């Protein structure tokens, strides 16, 4: 079921004043943020299946950054709206309790995905041979090393972004206080740490499965998370809108065009290489400047665009927004589906019927989960306050990360 856009339910967004005028809508859920996060989640699904031809069309091959940067930036944005408001309106203990509960939930989902991955691979290998090094989560070193996984000292491939999110949420109270004290000083300090990592990438948390450390270096990626939190704080009274500047939007478009031409897999498509400069792919672990500018340009164009706002409230935008509102559950299910797709394609091939089946079933299952969770949340709100009108799911409330 597609949700009716907010414009059709003014009673939920506006309140009449005593003189008969209408109060502007209170800042609530930003359709663009949810839809953009939905885009990131669907691209993550495609990107994590190497044999999937659909990932040739994701931003990973059309720019310097990929879905992970969008995900982390919006996590910072959403965290400020959810937990920043909690720190303002509730006691410190209550706000910290909410944040800690979220971290614990992330940890449980991380362990659940890991156990599912190990069991699926071991069971699959009973019937079908796959490469010995197929998917690192099997942890061929044995059960005696499993404590390293529990302690987040060993981060398998494709299961390394939730640990980053956990660390960033644990740091959020410090980030929030710094931004409240002085926003520009906080950004400068965060940028300084990020710059240090780019100058010395050896500064990282240890990863037993990778001598280079965490794939997403938290010391570098905290800057992107902090920028997202700062942006939410700056735009909290404008419904998520950032000031529109034609010259800045033009620069962003030019940079993204350069990024697309430079990153496009020309050889993969059998085309002559039209890249402009002999640049190596920008490093992801330290969040290289090229990747950082790329995702910031995308975010600025989306959050300063009324067209993006209208599209996010439309039919396709609402499909993506539903997915984006349930990022943890959708990401976790997508990770398991990615694993199954990789095993199936490795065993049975990658012909077009298989490509279509994997993507249609995978993306359809993800959307079905998101819709189910949306309806359950709406029903729970209705039971909690049966006298209140049922809220439109795409308006009001906060962005629960």
N, C-alpha and C positions, 0 to 999 in steps of 0.2 A: 504494500500500500504506500503510495507516494503522499507525503505530508503536504498539506496546503501551505503555501508560503505565508509568512508572517503578515503580509499586507492584508490578507483576507480576514484577520482576526485582530482588529485594532483594540478590542476591549482588553486584550491580554498585554498590550504594549503601551497603551496610553491611559492617562487618568485625567478626568476633567477637574479643573480648578474651580474655585468658588465664583470666579467672574465669567465662567463659561468657556475660557480658553482651554487648550489642550496642552498638557505637559509633554515635552518631548519624551520619547521612549527611554527608559533606563538602559544603561549599557548591559547587554546580556550576551547570550551565545552568539558568536560571530560565525555566520554561515561559511565565510571564506576560510576561516581557520579549520573548521571541521572538514570541509570539502578538500582542502589542501592536504590535510592529514590523511584523508581517505585515498587521495591520489598517491601519497607516499606509501601507504600500506599495500595498495594493489601493485605498485611498482616493485616493492620488496618481494612480493610473492613471485612476480615474473623474474626478477633478477637472481633469486636464489636457486633457480633451476637452470644450470648452465646450458642444457640442451634445448631450452625453450626459445624458439625463434621470436617470441613476443618481446623478449628483453632487448632485442635490437632497437626497439622503438621507445624504450624508457630513457629518462634523462641521463642515465649512466653513460649512454652512447650518444647523447645529444648535448653534453655539457661537461664541465669539470666536476661538478658535485653529483651526488645521487640521492636516493630517497632517504638515506640515513641522516644526512645533514638537515633535510626538511623536518624529519622526525624529531631530532634533538632540539632544533630551534623552536618548534612548536611545543615541545615538552616544557621548555623554559617559559614560554608565553602562557601556557595553560597552568603551570605550577604557580605562577604569580597570581593568576585569577583565583585559583582554588585555595592555595595555602597562604598566599599573601593576605587575602581577605580574612582567612581564619585567624591569622596573627593579629589583625586589626580589630576584629569583632569579638574574639573569644579570649579566654585566658591563654597564657603561653603553654601551660600544660595540656590544655585541650587541643591546641593547634599542633603541638609536637606529637601528641598521641595520634592524631589523624595522619600526620606525615609518616610516623613510624609504622602504622598499620598498612599504609600503602607500600612502604619498603618491604615489609614482611610478605605482603601479597605478591609483589614482584619476585621475591626470592622463591616463594613456593611455586609460582608459575615457571620460573627458571629451572628448578629441580624437576618439576613435572615434565617439561619438554625434554630435559636431558634423559630421564629414565625412559620416557616413551621412545626416544631416538635409539637408545642402546638396545632396548627390547625388540623394536621393529627390525633393526639391522641384524641382530643375532637370529631372530626367527626367519627373516628372509633368506639368510645364508644357509639355512637348513635345506632349502629347496632350490635356490638359484645362486650360482656363483657371481660374485661381484668383486671388483679389484680389492686387493688386500688393504690398501690405504683408503678405501672408499668411506668417506665421512669420518672425520676425526672423533666425533662423540662416542664412538665405540670404545675408545680408551683401551687399546690393545694391551696396555701395560698391566691390566688386571684389576681385580676388585680391591686389592690392597692399596691402590692409589686413589681410590674413590674419595677419600677424605679431602684430597686436594680440590676436587670439584665442589664438594660441599663448602669448603672455605673460600671458594672463588679464586683459588690460586691456579687452577687449570681451567681455561676458557676455550672450549671447542669452537671450531668454525661455525658460523651461522647462529651461534648461541652466545654472542658476545656483546650485544647491544643492551640487553636488560641489566647486566651488571654495571655497565656505564650509567644507566639511568638510576640505579640504586645509589651509586656514589654521588651523583649530582643531587639527588633528593636529600641525601644526608647532609650535603653542603648547603642546601637551600636556605636554612635559617641564617647562615653567615652571609650568603649572597643577598638575602632580603634585607638584613640589617645594614649592610654596606650600601645598598641602593637607597634605603631610607635616609641614611646619614648624608651621603653625597653621591648622586647618581653618576656624575662624570668621573669622580675620583674612583668609584667602584669599577666602572668600565675600564678606566686606565690601568688600574691594578690587575684586573682580569686579563686585559690585553697584554700586559707585561709578562705575565706567566705564560700565556700562549706563545708570545714571541720567543721567550726563553726556550720553550720546547722545540720550536722550529729551528732554533740555532743549535740546540743540543738534543736531538731526538732520543738519546739514550736515557733521558729522564722519563721513567715510565714505571708502572706497577708490574711486578713479575708475573709471568705466565708460564707454568711448567710445561705446557704443550708448545710454546713458541719462545725461543730465546730472545726475540725482539720485544717481548712484553705484551701488554694488552693491545689488541688490534685497534681499539678506540682509546687512545691515550687520554685518561680523564683530565690530566693537567692541561691538555690542549683544548679538549672539547668542552671544558667548563666555560670557555669564552663564548661559544655559540649559545650555550644554555643561558648564560648571563645576559647576552644580547636579547634573547627571547623574553626573559623576565623583565628587562629594562623596557622593551617595546610595549609589553602589556601595561606596565606602570605609566608609561608616557601616553598611552592611547585609551586608558580606562574610561575616560569621560567622553570619548568620541566613537564608541562602539567598535573599536579596533581600527578605525581609519587613521592612516598616517597622512600628513600634509602632502598634497599633490604638487609636484614641481615638474614642469614640462622638460626642462633641461636635464634634471636628474633622471626622469623616466627615460629620456632619450639616451643618456649615457648607459643606463642599465640595459636597454635594448641592444645597444651597440656591443656591450661587453658579452651579453648572452649570445649574440650572433657570432662573435669571434670565438666564444667557447664552443658553440655548436660545430662550427667549421673545423676548429682545431681538434675536437674530440671525436668527430664522426668516424666510424670504422669504414673508411673508404675501401680498403682492400677486402673486407668481409663481404661487401656488396659488389665486388668486382669492378670498382670505379677508380679512376685516377685520383691520386692523393692531392687534395686541394687545400690541405692545412697550410697556414700562413707562416708558421714559425717551427723550427725544429725543437719542439719542447717535449720533454719526457712527461708521461702522465703524472699529474700532481699527487704527492703523497697523501694518503688518507689518514694514517695513524696520527701524525702531528697536526692534522687539519691545515694543510698548506694554504697560503694566502689566496691562490687561484680558486680553490674550492670554497673558501670562506666568502669571497666576493661574489661568487656564483650564486650561492644560496641566498645571500642578502639581497642580491638584485631580484631574484625571483620573489622573495617575500615582499620587497618594497612595491614591485609592480602589482602584486595581488592585493595587498592591503591599501593601496592608494587608488585602486581602480573601482569605479562604480559598475563597470561592465562585469568585473569579476564578482561583485556583490550580487548583481542580478543573475548571473549564471549559477552561482552557488545556491540561489534560492529556487532555481528551476528544477526540472525533473531529473536530469542527469546529476546536477549538483547535489540534490537531496539524496540520491542514491549513494554518492560518495560521502556526504556528510554523515549519513547513518553509519557507514563503515568507520569513519573517523571518530565518532563519539565513543566507540568501544575498542580503542586501539590495543589494549593489552590482550583482550580475548581474541581479537581478530589476528593480531600478530602471532600469538601462540598457535592458533589453529593453522594459520598460513605456514608456519614453520614446519609443523607436522605434515601438512599436505605437500610442501616442497620436498620433504624427505621421501614421501611415497612416490611423488612424480619422478624424482631422480632415480629411484630404484626401478620403477616401471620402465622408464625410458632407457636405462642402462640394460635392462633385461630384454625388452621387447622392441626396441628401436624408436626412432623419432620421426616416422613418416607423418604426413599431413593429418590423417585421421587421428593419430595419437596426439599430435600437437593441439588440435581442436578440442579433443576430449579432455585433455589435461587442463586446459585453460578454462573451458566452459564449466566443467565440474568444479574445479578449484575455486574460481571466482564466484560461481553461483553458491557454493557452500559457504564461503566467507560472508556473502551478502545475506544469506538465510540466517546465519548466526547473528549478525548485527541486527537484523529486523526483529528476531526473536528477543534479543536482549532489550531492544528499544521498547517493545510492547510490554515486556515484564516490568521495566522501570516505570512506564506510564501507569500500568495497573497497580503497582506498589504505591505510587503517589496518590492514586485515586482511593485506595483503601485507607491510607494514612489520613487523608483529609477528604472524606466523601462529599462534604458540603461545597468544596471548592470546585470551580469548573476545571475540566481536564485540560492541562496545559498543552499548547502546541509543542511537540518535542523539539522543534528547531528554534524556539525562542525562549528567552529567560534562562535563569540559572547560571551556573558557571561551567567552565570547561574542565571537567574532571579528567586529569591526565591519566 
